[in-house]
């Protein structure tokens, strides 16, 4: 039973490590995990701006504002 638990946690770690490749991947995963988080949407919007994706950034900033107003 302990080996199964350790194996499951190891798989989860490998999967989660993919989210830490770069900030864009990290904040994208954060938005998927917490879609109502204004902070995650704002951070993702900032990353889109860094990558020159102004349209996507604007949508994320709007989602951040919406989440902030509802929360």
CHARMM internal coordinates of N, CA and C (Angstrom, degrees):
IC EDIT
DIST 1 N 1 CA 1.4488
DIST 1 CA 1 C 1.5375
ANGL 1 N 1 CA 1 C 109.90
DIST 1 C 2 N 1.3146
ANGL 1 CA 1 C 2 N 116.49
DIHE 1 N 1 CA 1 C 2 N -41.13
DIST 2 N 2 CA 1.4674
ANGL 1 C 2 N 2 CA 120.55
DIHE 1 CA 1 C 2 N 2 CA 178.94
DIST 2 CA 2 C 1.5291
ANGL 2 N 2 CA 2 C 110.73
DIHE 1 C 2 N 2 CA 2 C -63.51
DIST 2 C 3 N 1.3198
ANGL 2 CA 2 C 3 N 116.47
DIHE 2 N 2 CA 2 C 3 N -40.22
DIST 3 N 3 CA 1.4693
ANGL 2 C 3 N 3 CA 120.14
DIHE 2 CA 2 C 3 N 3 CA 179.38
DIST 3 CA 3 C 1.5279
ANGL 3 N 3 CA 3 C 110.63
DIHE 2 C 3 N 3 CA 3 C -63.75
DIST 3 C 4 N 1.3167
ANGL 3 CA 3 C 4 N 117.24
DIHE 3 N 3 CA 3 C 4 N -38.60
DIST 4 N 4 CA 1.4641
ANGL 3 C 4 N 4 CA 120.98
DIHE 3 CA 3 C 4 N 4 CA 178.46
DIST 4 CA 4 C 1.5253
ANGL 4 N 4 CA 4 C 110.37
DIHE 3 C 4 N 4 CA 4 C -65.06
DIST 4 C 5 N 1.3177
ANGL 4 CA 4 C 5 N 117.09
DIHE 4 N 4 CA 4 C 5 N -41.28
DIST 5 N 5 CA 1.4556
ANGL 4 C 5 N 5 CA 121.55
DIHE 4 CA 4 C 5 N 5 CA 178.44
DIST 5 CA 5 C 1.5300
ANGL 5 N 5 CA 5 C 110.93
DIHE 4 C 5 N 5 CA 5 C -64.44
DIST 5 C 6 N 1.3063
ANGL 5 CA 5 C 6 N 116.15
DIHE 5 N 5 CA 5 C 6 N -46.10
DIST 6 N 6 CA 1.4714
ANGL 5 C 6 N 6 CA 120.26
DIHE 5 CA 5 C 6 N 6 CA 178.63
DIST 6 CA 6 C 1.5290
ANGL 6 N 6 CA 6 C 110.20
DIHE 5 C 6 N 6 CA 6 C -62.80
DIST 6 C 7 N 1.3136
ANGL 6 CA 6 C 7 N 116.95
DIHE 6 N 6 CA 6 C 7 N -41.13
DIST 7 N 7 CA 1.4627
ANGL 6 C 7 N 7 CA 120.74
DIHE 6 CA 6 C 7 N 7 CA 178.16
DIST 7 CA 7 C 1.5203
ANGL 7 N 7 CA 7 C 111.72
DIHE 6 C 7 N 7 CA 7 C -62.91
DIST 7 C 8 N 1.3202
ANGL 7 CA 7 C 8 N 117.41
DIHE 7 N 7 CA 7 C 8 N -43.43
DIST 8 N 8 CA 1.4618
ANGL 7 C 8 N 8 CA 121.23
DIHE 7 CA 7 C 8 N 8 CA 178.67
DIST 8 CA 8 C 1.5249
ANGL 8 N 8 CA 8 C 111.29
DIHE 7 C 8 N 8 CA 8 C -63.59
DIST 8 C 9 N 1.3004
ANGL 8 CA 8 C 9 N 117.04
DIHE 8 N 8 CA 8 C 9 N -41.98
DIST 9 N 9 CA 1.4632
ANGL 8 C 9 N 9 CA 120.78
DIHE 8 CA 8 C 9 N 9 CA 178.96
DIST 9 CA 9 C 1.5320
ANGL 9 N 9 CA 9 C 111.16
DIHE 8 C 9 N 9 CA 9 C -67.45
DIST 9 C 10 N 1.3137
ANGL 9 CA 9 C 10 N 116.76
DIHE 9 N 9 CA 9 C 10 N -34.87
DIST 10 N 10 CA 1.4618
ANGL 9 C 10 N 10 CA 120.22
DIHE 9 CA 9 C 10 N 10 CA 177.68
DIST 10 CA 10 C 1.5265
ANGL 10 N 10 CA 10 C 110.72
DIHE 9 C 10 N 10 CA 10 C -65.69
DIST 10 C 11 N 1.3150
ANGL 10 CA 10 C 11 N 116.52
DIHE 10 N 10 CA 10 C 11 N -42.35
DIST 11 N 11 CA 1.4674
ANGL 10 C 11 N 11 CA 120.41
DIHE 10 CA 10 C 11 N 11 CA 177.86
DIST 11 CA 11 C 1.5178
ANGL 11 N 11 CA 11 C 109.70
DIHE 10 C 11 N 11 CA 11 C -63.13
DIST 11 C 12 N 1.3120
ANGL 11 CA 11 C 12 N 117.31
DIHE 11 N 11 CA 11 C 12 N -43.70
DIST 12 N 12 CA 1.4730
ANGL 11 C 12 N 12 CA 121.12
DIHE 11 CA 11 C 12 N 12 CA 179.29
DIST 12 CA 12 C 1.5334
ANGL 12 N 12 CA 12 C 110.53
DIHE 11 C 12 N 12 CA 12 C -61.48
DIST 12 C 13 N 1.3008
ANGL 12 CA 12 C 13 N 117.11
DIHE 12 N 12 CA 12 C 13 N -38.58
DIST 13 N 13 CA 1.4660
ANGL 12 C 13 N 13 CA 120.82
DIHE 12 CA 12 C 13 N 13 CA 178.87
DIST 13 CA 13 C 1.5212
ANGL 13 N 13 CA 13 C 111.05
DIHE 12 C 13 N 13 CA 13 C -64.81
DIST 13 C 14 N 1.3111
ANGL 13 CA 13 C 14 N 117.06
DIHE 13 N 13 CA 13 C 14 N -43.50
DIST 14 N 14 CA 1.4651
ANGL 13 C 14 N 14 CA 120.77
DIHE 13 CA 13 C 14 N 14 CA 179.43
DIST 14 CA 14 C 1.5236
ANGL 14 N 14 CA 14 C 109.98
DIHE 13 C 14 N 14 CA 14 C -62.70
DIST 14 C 15 N 1.3183
ANGL 14 CA 14 C 15 N 117.16
DIHE 14 N 14 CA 14 C 15 N -43.60
DIST 15 N 15 CA 1.4629
ANGL 14 C 15 N 15 CA 121.05
DIHE 14 CA 14 C 15 N 15 CA 179.22
DIST 15 CA 15 C 1.5237
ANGL 15 N 15 CA 15 C 110.57
DIHE 14 C 15 N 15 CA 15 C -63.99
DIST 15 C 16 N 1.3063
ANGL 15 CA 15 C 16 N 117.67
DIHE 15 N 15 CA 15 C 16 N -45.73
DIST 16 N 16 CA 1.4682
ANGL 15 C 16 N 16 CA 121.69
DIHE 15 CA 15 C 16 N 16 CA -178.56
DIST 16 CA 16 C 1.5262
ANGL 16 N 16 CA 16 C 111.66
DIHE 15 C 16 N 16 CA 16 C -66.52
DIST 16 C 17 N 1.3180
ANGL 16 CA 16 C 17 N 117.79
DIHE 16 N 16 CA 16 C 17 N -30.88
DIST 17 N 17 CA 1.4676
ANGL 16 C 17 N 17 CA 120.49
DIHE 16 CA 16 C 17 N 17 CA 178.92
DIST 17 CA 17 C 1.5166
ANGL 17 N 17 CA 17 C 111.97
DIHE 16 C 17 N 17 CA 17 C -60.47
DIST 17 C 18 N 1.3223
ANGL 17 CA 17 C 18 N 117.78
DIHE 17 N 17 CA 17 C 18 N -27.74
DIST 18 N 18 CA 1.4605
ANGL 17 C 18 N 18 CA 121.18
DIHE 17 CA 17 C 18 N 18 CA 177.68
DIST 18 CA 18 C 1.5256
ANGL 18 N 18 CA 18 C 111.26
DIHE 17 C 18 N 18 CA 18 C -63.31
DIST 18 C 19 N 1.3331
ANGL 18 CA 18 C 19 N 117.29
DIHE 18 N 18 CA 18 C 19 N -28.17
DIST 19 N 19 CA 1.4654
ANGL 18 C 19 N 19 CA 121.26
DIHE 18 CA 18 C 19 N 19 CA 178.96
DIST 19 CA 19 C 1.5230
ANGL 19 N 19 CA 19 C 112.44
DIHE 18 C 19 N 19 CA 19 C -70.75
DIST 19 C 20 N 1.3266
ANGL 19 CA 19 C 20 N 117.08
DIHE 19 N 19 CA 19 C 20 N -17.74
DIST 20 N 20 CA 1.4604
ANGL 19 C 20 N 20 CA 121.03
DIHE 19 CA 19 C 20 N 20 CA -175.39
DIST 20 CA 20 C 1.5262
ANGL 20 N 20 CA 20 C 112.71
DIHE 19 C 20 N 20 CA 20 C -98.88
DIST 20 C 21 N 1.3214
ANGL 20 CA 20 C 21 N 118.00
DIHE 20 N 20 CA 20 C 21 N 15.24
DIST 21 N 21 CA 1.4693
ANGL 20 C 21 N 21 CA 121.38
DIHE 20 CA 20 C 21 N 21 CA 179.75
DIST 21 CA 21 C 1.5229
ANGL 21 N 21 CA 21 C 110.19
DIHE 20 C 21 N 21 CA 21 C -61.09
DIST 21 C 22 N 1.3168
ANGL 21 CA 21 C 22 N 116.54
DIHE 21 N 21 CA 21 C 22 N -45.70
DIST 22 N 22 CA 1.4628
ANGL 21 C 22 N 22 CA 122.34
DIHE 21 CA 21 C 22 N 22 CA 177.21
DIST 22 CA 22 C 1.5282
ANGL 22 N 22 CA 22 C 108.49
DIHE 21 C 22 N 22 CA 22 C -156.35
DIST 22 C 23 N 1.3077
ANGL 22 CA 22 C 23 N 117.10
DIHE 22 N 22 CA 22 C 23 N 174.09
DIST 23 N 23 CA 1.4586
ANGL 22 C 23 N 23 CA 120.44
DIHE 22 CA 22 C 23 N 23 CA -176.60
DIST 23 CA 23 C 1.5207
ANGL 23 N 23 CA 23 C 112.63
DIHE 22 C 23 N 23 CA 23 C -65.94
DIST 23 C 24 N 1.3265
ANGL 23 CA 23 C 24 N 117.47
DIHE 23 N 23 CA 23 C 24 N -33.76
DIST 24 N 24 CA 1.4563
ANGL 23 C 24 N 24 CA 120.15
DIHE 23 CA 23 C 24 N 24 CA 178.25
DIST 24 CA 24 C 1.5276
ANGL 24 N 24 CA 24 C 110.59
DIHE 23 C 24 N 24 CA 24 C -62.21
DIST 24 C 25 N 1.3167
ANGL 24 CA 24 C 25 N 116.82
DIHE 24 N 24 CA 24 C 25 N -45.56
DIST 25 N 25 CA 1.4621
ANGL 24 C 25 N 25 CA 120.99
DIHE 24 CA 24 C 25 N 25 CA 177.67
DIST 25 CA 25 C 1.5266
ANGL 25 N 25 CA 25 C 110.90
DIHE 24 C 25 N 25 CA 25 C -64.51
DIST 25 C 26 N 1.3163
ANGL 25 CA 25 C 26 N 116.62
DIHE 25 N 25 CA 25 C 26 N -40.84
DIST 26 N 26 CA 1.4621
ANGL 25 C 26 N 26 CA 121.18
DIHE 25 CA 25 C 26 N 26 CA -178.68
DIST 26 CA 26 C 1.5241
ANGL 26 N 26 CA 26 C 111.26
DIHE 25 C 26 N 26 CA 26 C -63.23
DIST 26 C 27 N 1.3363
ANGL 26 CA 26 C 27 N 117.33
DIHE 26 N 26 CA 26 C 27 N -48.89
DIST 27 N 27 CA 1.4556
ANGL 26 C 27 N 27 CA 119.47
DIHE 26 CA 26 C 27 N 27 CA -177.44
DIST 27 CA 27 C 1.5243
ANGL 27 N 27 CA 27 C 111.71
DIHE 26 C 27 N 27 CA 27 C -74.12
DIST 27 C 28 N 1.3176
ANGL 27 CA 27 C 28 N 118.14
DIHE 27 N 27 CA 27 C 28 N -28.55
DIST 28 N 28 CA 1.4629
ANGL 27 C 28 N 28 CA 120.18
DIHE 27 CA 27 C 28 N 28 CA 173.95
DIST 28 CA 28 C 1.5292
ANGL 28 N 28 CA 28 C 109.77
DIHE 27 C 28 N 28 CA 28 C -63.78
DIST 28 C 29 N 1.3182
ANGL 28 CA 28 C 29 N 116.28
DIHE 28 N 28 CA 28 C 29 N -43.16
DIST 29 N 29 CA 1.4656
ANGL 28 C 29 N 29 CA 120.34
DIHE 28 CA 28 C 29 N 29 CA 177.00
DIST 29 CA 29 C 1.5288
ANGL 29 N 29 CA 29 C 110.47
DIHE 28 C 29 N 29 CA 29 C -65.34
DIST 29 C 30 N 1.3281
ANGL 29 CA 29 C 30 N 116.15
DIHE 29 N 29 CA 29 C 30 N -36.92
DIST 30 N 30 CA 1.4667
ANGL 29 C 30 N 30 CA 119.90
DIHE 29 CA 29 C 30 N 30 CA 178.44
DIST 30 CA 30 C 1.5177
ANGL 30 N 30 CA 30 C 112.04
DIHE 29 C 30 N 30 CA 30 C -63.66
DIST 30 C 31 N 1.3328
ANGL 30 CA 30 C 31 N 117.48
DIHE 30 N 30 CA 30 C 31 N -39.50
DIST 31 N 31 CA 1.4635
ANGL 30 C 31 N 31 CA 121.23
DIHE 30 CA 30 C 31 N 31 CA 177.90
DIST 31 CA 31 C 1.5236
ANGL 31 N 31 CA 31 C 110.11
DIHE 30 C 31 N 31 CA 31 C -67.34
DIST 31 C 32 N 1.3282
ANGL 31 CA 31 C 32 N 117.39
DIHE 31 N 31 CA 31 C 32 N -38.85
DIST 32 N 32 CA 1.4730
ANGL 31 C 32 N 32 CA 119.99
DIHE 31 CA 31 C 32 N 32 CA 177.31
DIST 32 CA 32 C 1.5242
ANGL 32 N 32 CA 32 C 110.85
DIHE 31 C 32 N 32 CA 32 C -64.79
DIST 32 C 33 N 1.3280
ANGL 32 CA 32 C 33 N 116.57
DIHE 32 N 32 CA 32 C 33 N -39.19
DIST 33 N 33 CA 1.4588
ANGL 32 C 33 N 33 CA 120.83
DIHE 32 CA 32 C 33 N 33 CA -178.12
DIST 33 CA 33 C 1.5236
ANGL 33 N 33 CA 33 C 112.61
DIHE 32 C 33 N 33 CA 33 C -75.50
DIST 33 C 34 N 1.3398
ANGL 33 CA 33 C 34 N 116.96
DIHE 33 N 33 CA 33 C 34 N -33.74
DIST 34 N 34 CA 1.4710
ANGL 33 C 34 N 34 CA 121.63
DIHE 33 CA 33 C 34 N 34 CA -177.26
DIST 34 CA 34 C 1.5282
ANGL 34 N 34 CA 34 C 108.86
DIHE 33 C 34 N 34 CA 34 C -136.67
DIST 34 C 35 N 1.3379
ANGL 34 CA 34 C 35 N 117.15
DIHE 34 N 34 CA 34 C 35 N 75.00
DIST 35 N 35 CA 1.4651
ANGL 34 C 35 N 35 CA 119.67
DIHE 34 CA 34 C 35 N 35 CA -175.10
DIST 35 CA 35 C 1.5237
ANGL 35 N 35 CA 35 C 114.48
DIHE 34 C 35 N 35 CA 35 C -64.02
DIST 35 C 36 N 1.2988
ANGL 35 CA 35 C 36 N 118.10
DIHE 35 N 35 CA 35 C 36 N -16.29
DIST 36 N 36 CA 1.4569
ANGL 35 C 36 N 36 CA 121.32
DIHE 35 CA 35 C 36 N 36 CA 179.03
DIST 36 CA 36 C 1.5196
ANGL 36 N 36 CA 36 C 114.22
DIHE 35 C 36 N 36 CA 36 C -94.21
DIST 36 C 37 N 1.3291
ANGL 36 CA 36 C 37 N 116.86
DIHE 36 N 36 CA 36 C 37 N 8.36
DIST 37 N 37 CA 1.4581
ANGL 36 C 37 N 37 CA 121.23
DIHE 36 CA 36 C 37 N 37 CA -176.82
DIST 37 CA 37 C 1.5285
ANGL 37 N 37 CA 37 C 111.10
DIHE 36 C 37 N 37 CA 37 C -88.37
DIST 37 C 38 N 1.3181
ANGL 37 CA 37 C 38 N 116.07
DIHE 37 N 37 CA 37 C 38 N 113.56
DIST 38 N 38 CA 1.4609
ANGL 37 C 38 N 38 CA 121.14
DIHE 37 CA 37 C 38 N 38 CA 177.49
DIST 38 CA 38 C 1.5243
ANGL 38 N 38 CA 38 C 110.55
DIHE 37 C 38 N 38 CA 38 C -61.88
DIST 38 C 39 N 1.3185
ANGL 38 CA 38 C 39 N 116.61
DIHE 38 N 38 CA 38 C 39 N -38.36
DIST 39 N 39 CA 1.4638
ANGL 38 C 39 N 39 CA 120.94
DIHE 38 CA 38 C 39 N 39 CA -178.55
DIST 39 CA 39 C 1.5305
ANGL 39 N 39 CA 39 C 111.23
DIHE 38 C 39 N 39 CA 39 C -63.58
DIST 39 C 40 N 1.3194
ANGL 39 CA 39 C 40 N 117.96
DIHE 39 N 39 CA 39 C 40 N -43.49
DIST 40 N 40 CA 1.4602
ANGL 39 C 40 N 40 CA 120.73
DIHE 39 CA 39 C 40 N 40 CA 179.66
DIST 40 CA 40 C 1.5258
ANGL 40 N 40 CA 40 C 111.02
DIHE 39 C 40 N 40 CA 40 C -65.56
DIST 40 C 41 N 1.3310
ANGL 40 CA 40 C 41 N 117.22
DIHE 40 N 40 CA 40 C 41 N -41.66
DIST 41 N 41 CA 1.4656
ANGL 40 C 41 N 41 CA 119.98
DIHE 40 CA 40 C 41 N 41 CA 178.16
DIST 41 CA 41 C 1.5337
ANGL 41 N 41 CA 41 C 110.92
DIHE 40 C 41 N 41 CA 41 C -64.08
DIST 41 C 42 N 1.3211
ANGL 41 CA 41 C 42 N 117.10
DIHE 41 N 41 CA 41 C 42 N -41.94
DIST 42 N 42 CA 1.4618
ANGL 41 C 42 N 42 CA 120.47
DIHE 41 CA 41 C 42 N 42 CA 179.33
DIST 42 CA 42 C 1.5251
ANGL 42 N 42 CA 42 C 110.81
DIHE 41 C 42 N 42 CA 42 C -64.83
DIST 42 C 43 N 1.3210
ANGL 42 CA 42 C 43 N 117.22
DIHE 42 N 42 CA 42 C 43 N -42.38
DIST 43 N 43 CA 1.4634
ANGL 42 C 43 N 43 CA 120.42
DIHE 42 CA 42 C 43 N 43 CA 178.32
DIST 43 CA 43 C 1.5293
ANGL 43 N 43 CA 43 C 111.11
DIHE 42 C 43 N 43 CA 43 C -64.31
DIST 43 C 44 N 1.3243
ANGL 43 CA 43 C 44 N 116.63
DIHE 43 N 43 CA 43 C 44 N -41.12
DIST 44 N 44 CA 1.4556
ANGL 43 C 44 N 44 CA 119.77
DIHE 43 CA 43 C 44 N 44 CA 178.22
DIST 44 CA 44 C 1.5252
ANGL 44 N 44 CA 44 C 110.08
DIHE 43 C 44 N 44 CA 44 C -65.65
DIST 44 C 45 N 1.3266
ANGL 44 CA 44 C 45 N 117.17
DIHE 44 N 44 CA 44 C 45 N -40.06
DIST 45 N 45 CA 1.4536
ANGL 44 C 45 N 45 CA 120.61
DIHE 44 CA 44 C 45 N 45 CA 176.05
DIST 45 CA 45 C 1.5179
ANGL 45 N 45 CA 45 C 112.02
DIHE 44 C 45 N 45 CA 45 C -59.35
DIST 45 C 46 N 1.3108
ANGL 45 CA 45 C 46 N 116.79
DIHE 45 N 45 CA 45 C 46 N -40.95
DIST 46 N 46 CA 1.4713
ANGL 45 C 46 N 46 CA 120.80
DIHE 45 CA 45 C 46 N 46 CA 177.57
DIST 46 CA 46 C 1.5224
ANGL 46 N 46 CA 46 C 111.44
DIHE 45 C 46 N 46 CA 46 C -63.26
DIST 46 C 47 N 1.3142
ANGL 46 CA 46 C 47 N 116.38
DIHE 46 N 46 CA 46 C 47 N -39.18
DIST 47 N 47 CA 1.4609
ANGL 46 C 47 N 47 CA 119.53
DIHE 46 CA 46 C 47 N 47 CA 178.32
DIST 47 CA 47 C 1.5257
ANGL 47 N 47 CA 47 C 110.80
DIHE 46 C 47 N 47 CA 47 C -66.87
DIST 47 C 48 N 1.3229
ANGL 47 CA 47 C 48 N 116.97
DIHE 47 N 47 CA 47 C 48 N -40.26
DIST 48 N 48 CA 1.4614
ANGL 47 C 48 N 48 CA 119.17
DIHE 47 CA 47 C 48 N 48 CA 176.80
DIST 48 CA 48 C 1.5327
ANGL 48 N 48 CA 48 C 110.60
DIHE 47 C 48 N 48 CA 48 C -61.62
DIST 48 C 49 N 1.3207
ANGL 48 CA 48 C 49 N 117.23
DIHE 48 N 48 CA 48 C 49 N -38.91
DIST 49 N 49 CA 1.4679
ANGL 48 C 49 N 49 CA 119.98
DIHE 48 CA 48 C 49 N 49 CA 176.71
DIST 49 CA 49 C 1.5315
ANGL 49 N 49 CA 49 C 110.20
DIHE 48 C 49 N 49 CA 49 C -61.73
DIST 49 C 50 N 1.3210
ANGL 49 CA 49 C 50 N 116.51
DIHE 49 N 49 CA 49 C 50 N -42.62
DIST 50 N 50 CA 1.4688
ANGL 49 C 50 N 50 CA 120.27
DIHE 49 CA 49 C 50 N 50 CA 178.50
DIST 50 CA 50 C 1.5249
ANGL 50 N 50 CA 50 C 112.03
DIHE 49 C 50 N 50 CA 50 C -60.86
DIST 50 C 51 N 1.3367
ANGL 50 CA 50 C 51 N 116.30
DIHE 50 N 50 CA 50 C 51 N -31.41
DIST 51 N 51 CA 1.4633
ANGL 50 C 51 N 51 CA 121.17
DIHE 50 CA 50 C 51 N 51 CA -179.80
DIST 51 CA 51 C 1.5241
ANGL 51 N 51 CA 51 C 112.31
DIHE 50 C 51 N 51 CA 51 C -91.68
DIST 51 C 52 N 1.3419
ANGL 51 CA 51 C 52 N 117.08
DIHE 51 N 51 CA 51 C 52 N 5.25
DIST 52 N 52 CA 1.4530
ANGL 51 C 52 N 52 CA 120.85
DIHE 51 CA 51 C 52 N 52 CA 176.93
DIST 52 CA 52 C 1.5172
ANGL 52 N 52 CA 52 C 114.52
DIHE 51 C 52 N 52 CA 52 C 76.22
DIST 52 C 53 N 1.3199
ANGL 52 CA 52 C 53 N 117.03
DIHE 52 N 52 CA 52 C 53 N 22.69
DIST 53 N 53 CA 1.4610
ANGL 52 C 53 N 53 CA 122.23
DIHE 52 CA 52 C 53 N 53 CA -179.37
DIST 53 CA 53 C 1.5327
ANGL 53 N 53 CA 53 C 109.33
DIHE 52 C 53 N 53 CA 53 C -104.28
DIST 53 C 54 N 1.3351
ANGL 53 CA 53 C 54 N 116.06
DIHE 53 N 53 CA 53 C 54 N 72.69
DIST 54 N 54 CA 1.4626
ANGL 53 C 54 N 54 CA 120.87
DIHE 53 CA 53 C 54 N 54 CA -173.12
DIST 54 CA 54 C 1.5209
ANGL 54 N 54 CA 54 C 113.01
DIHE 53 C 54 N 54 CA 54 C -62.31
DIST 54 C 55 N 1.3222
ANGL 54 CA 54 C 55 N 118.44
DIHE 54 N 54 CA 54 C 55 N -37.71
DIST 55 N 55 CA 1.4618
ANGL 54 C 55 N 55 CA 120.99
DIHE 54 CA 54 C 55 N 55 CA 179.71
DIST 55 CA 55 C 1.5160
ANGL 55 N 55 CA 55 C 112.31
DIHE 54 C 55 N 55 CA 55 C -64.09
DIST 55 C 56 N 1.3223
ANGL 55 CA 55 C 56 N 116.15
DIHE 55 N 55 CA 55 C 56 N -44.56
DIST 56 N 56 CA 1.4652
ANGL 55 C 56 N 56 CA 120.37
DIHE 55 CA 55 C 56 N 56 CA 177.92
DIST 56 CA 56 C 1.5246
ANGL 56 N 56 CA 56 C 110.62
DIHE 55 C 56 N 56 CA 56 C -67.10
DIST 56 C 57 N 1.3290
ANGL 56 CA 56 C 57 N 115.92
DIHE 56 N 56 CA 56 C 57 N -38.03
DIST 57 N 57 CA 1.4645
ANGL 56 C 57 N 57 CA 120.49
DIHE 56 CA 56 C 57 N 57 CA 178.42
DIST 57 CA 57 C 1.5249
ANGL 57 N 57 CA 57 C 110.34
DIHE 56 C 57 N 57 CA 57 C -61.84
DIST 57 C 58 N 1.3231
ANGL 57 CA 57 C 58 N 116.30
DIHE 57 N 57 CA 57 C 58 N -45.13
DIST 58 N 58 CA 1.4650
ANGL 57 C 58 N 58 CA 120.72
DIHE 57 CA 57 C 58 N 58 CA -179.53
DIST 58 CA 58 C 1.5242
ANGL 58 N 58 CA 58 C 110.68
DIHE 57 C 58 N 58 CA 58 C -59.43
DIST 58 C 59 N 1.3325
ANGL 58 CA 58 C 59 N 116.64
DIHE 58 N 58 CA 58 C 59 N -43.18
DIST 59 N 59 CA 1.4643
ANGL 58 C 59 N 59 CA 120.44
DIHE 58 CA 58 C 59 N 59 CA 179.10
DIST 59 CA 59 C 1.5283
ANGL 59 N 59 CA 59 C 110.99
DIHE 58 C 59 N 59 CA 59 C -62.51
DIST 59 C 60 N 1.3222
ANGL 59 CA 59 C 60 N 117.04
DIHE 59 N 59 CA 59 C 60 N -41.22
DIST 60 N 60 CA 1.4694
ANGL 59 C 60 N 60 CA 119.99
DIHE 59 CA 59 C 60 N 60 CA 179.69
DIST 60 CA 60 C 1.5255
ANGL 60 N 60 CA 60 C 111.31
DIHE 59 C 60 N 60 CA 60 C -68.57
DIST 60 C 61 N 1.3359
ANGL 60 CA 60 C 61 N 116.74
DIHE 60 N 60 CA 60 C 61 N -39.88
DIST 61 N 61 CA 1.4620
ANGL 60 C 61 N 61 CA 119.03
DIHE 60 CA 60 C 61 N 61 CA 177.42
DIST 61 CA 61 C 1.5222
ANGL 61 N 61 CA 61 C 110.71
DIHE 60 C 61 N 61 CA 61 C -64.17
DIST 61 C 62 N 1.3415
ANGL 61 CA 61 C 62 N 117.53
DIHE 61 N 61 CA 61 C 62 N -37.41
DIST 62 N 62 CA 1.4519
ANGL 61 C 62 N 62 CA 120.40
DIHE 61 CA 61 C 62 N 62 CA 176.56
DIST 62 CA 62 C 1.5247
ANGL 62 N 62 CA 62 C 110.74
DIHE 61 C 62 N 62 CA 62 C -65.44
DIST 62 C 63 N 1.3300
ANGL 62 CA 62 C 63 N 117.12
DIHE 62 N 62 CA 62 C 63 N -41.41
DIST 63 N 63 CA 1.4581
ANGL 62 C 63 N 63 CA 120.83
DIHE 62 CA 62 C 63 N 63 CA 176.59
DIST 63 CA 63 C 1.5294
ANGL 63 N 63 CA 63 C 110.59
DIHE 62 C 63 N 63 CA 63 C -62.14
DIST 63 C 64 N 1.3362
ANGL 63 CA 63 C 64 N 116.67
DIHE 63 N 63 CA 63 C 64 N -36.88
DIST 64 N 64 CA 1.4697
ANGL 63 C 64 N 64 CA 120.57
DIHE 63 CA 63 C 64 N 64 CA 177.67
DIST 64 CA 64 C 1.5181
ANGL 64 N 64 CA 64 C 110.38
DIHE 63 C 64 N 64 CA 64 C -63.73
DIST 64 C 65 N 1.3271
ANGL 64 CA 64 C 65 N 116.15
DIHE 64 N 64 CA 64 C 65 N -43.81
DIST 65 N 65 CA 1.4701
ANGL 64 C 65 N 65 CA 120.18
DIHE 64 CA 64 C 65 N 65 CA 177.93
DIST 65 CA 65 C 1.5185
ANGL 65 N 65 CA 65 C 111.32
DIHE 64 C 65 N 65 CA 65 C -63.24
DIST 65 C 66 N 1.3254
ANGL 65 CA 65 C 66 N 116.49
DIHE 65 N 65 CA 65 C 66 N -43.75
DIST 66 N 66 CA 1.4648
ANGL 65 C 66 N 66 CA 120.74
DIHE 65 CA 65 C 66 N 66 CA 178.83
DIST 66 CA 66 C 1.5262
ANGL 66 N 66 CA 66 C 111.44
DIHE 65 C 66 N 66 CA 66 C -62.07
DIST 66 C 67 N 1.3300
ANGL 66 CA 66 C 67 N 116.38
DIHE 66 N 66 CA 66 C 67 N -43.71
DIST 67 N 67 CA 1.4709
ANGL 66 C 67 N 67 CA 120.50
DIHE 66 CA 66 C 67 N 67 CA 179.64
DIST 67 CA 67 C 1.5165
ANGL 67 N 67 CA 67 C 110.61
DIHE 66 C 67 N 67 CA 67 C -65.61
DIST 67 C 68 N 1.3183
ANGL 67 CA 67 C 68 N 116.47
DIHE 67 N 67 CA 67 C 68 N -37.61
DIST 68 N 68 CA 1.4583
ANGL 67 C 68 N 68 CA 120.81
DIHE 67 CA 67 C 68 N 68 CA 179.10
DIST 68 CA 68 C 1.5268
ANGL 68 N 68 CA 68 C 111.30
DIHE 67 C 68 N 68 CA 68 C -66.06
DIST 68 C 69 N 1.3201
ANGL 68 CA 68 C 69 N 116.10
DIHE 68 N 68 CA 68 C 69 N -40.11
DIST 69 N 69 CA 1.4642
ANGL 68 C 69 N 69 CA 120.34
DIHE 68 CA 68 C 69 N 69 CA -178.80
DIST 69 CA 69 C 1.5109
ANGL 69 N 69 CA 69 C 112.03
DIHE 68 C 69 N 69 CA 69 C -71.23
DIST 69 C 70 N 1.3410
ANGL 69 CA 69 C 70 N 117.35
DIHE 69 N 69 CA 69 C 70 N -30.78
DIST 70 N 70 CA 1.4720
ANGL 69 C 70 N 70 CA 119.98
DIHE 69 CA 69 C 70 N 70 CA -177.66
DIST 70 CA 70 C 1.5121
ANGL 70 N 70 CA 70 C 112.45
DIHE 69 C 70 N 70 CA 70 C -89.17
DIST 70 C 71 N 1.3080
ANGL 70 CA 70 C 71 N 116.69
DIHE 70 N 70 CA 70 C 71 N -15.18
DIST 71 N 71 CA 1.4565
ANGL 70 C 71 N 71 CA 119.86
DIHE 70 CA 70 C 71 N 71 CA -172.35
DIST 71 CA 71 C 1.4422
ANGL 71 N 71 CA 71 C 114.45
DIHE 70 C 71 N 71 CA 71 C -99.06
END
COOR INIT
IC SEED 1 N 1 CA 1 C
IC BUILD
